[in-house]
């Protein structure tokens, strides 16, 4: 029993220590964005790597999510004679929840793992140490552009996800199942309010920052060798997904 309590205590201390380390890492990385030399080109390169290269998978995920939601929602609403509310149901579900959450998970799986692997390889091959030797701050050159790119790219990807998902719902609900096009968009216009859109934007900002923070931190503190990079990449994907869902609950409770 004593060993169990000791192990739980040690695990709790490790979690608190890692959370504190991430917070310090985040503050250091973001603060360097205000210190010259400024690196706008590096930020644009990271937006391309994190955002543009994730666009296709986000669009595919959004399209099929909207189609499935329209299909499921149609047969549920049909039981109550409320097929005209299909557009409202699809739009609210995507904008409030599914868009930010699924975009975050897709970005963590594609871009987050890549960021961890990139920085982890730079760590084990001593490229980060070489930057430090050349009087180039590794946090400012490598980490800070990625953090800014995550904050910029993920909300834009979420907006793309929402639009494509709504169009996918239109394809299934209106084109295939015969729901009125006017009622689909009219219900959407009546039900979606600025709070829903703003809530989705805030969620995507928090998710983007969280995902890239975890990816950079795990890569920056990766263990030695290929095994260390592999372990750090796996931890990034798992931890990012869990934190996205946890933040989603907290932020939803706040907005509700």
WOJO-V460032 format. One line per field, one symbol per residue. psi: psi as a letter, one per 40 degrees, with the letter a starting at -180 (. if undefined). burial: 1 if it has 24 or more other ideal C-beta (glycine too) atoms within 12 Angstrom, else 0. A space follows every 10 residues. Layout:
psi->???
burial->???
This chain:
psi->dddddddddd dddddddddd dddddddddd deeehihigd dddddddddd ddeedddddd dddddddddd ddddddddde ffdeeddddd ddddddcddd dddddddddd dddddddddd ddddefdddd dddefhhddd dddddddddd dddddddddd dddddddddd ddddddeeih dddddddddd dhiddddddd dddddddddd dddddddddd fiiiiddddd dddddddddd dddddddddd ddddd.
burial->0000000000 0000000000 0100110111 0110000010 0110011011 1101101110 1111111111 1011001000 0011111111 1111111111 1111111111 1111111111 1111000100 0000000111 1111111111 1111111111 1111111111 1111001010 0011101100 1100011011 1111111111 1111111111 1100000110 1111111011 1011101100 100010
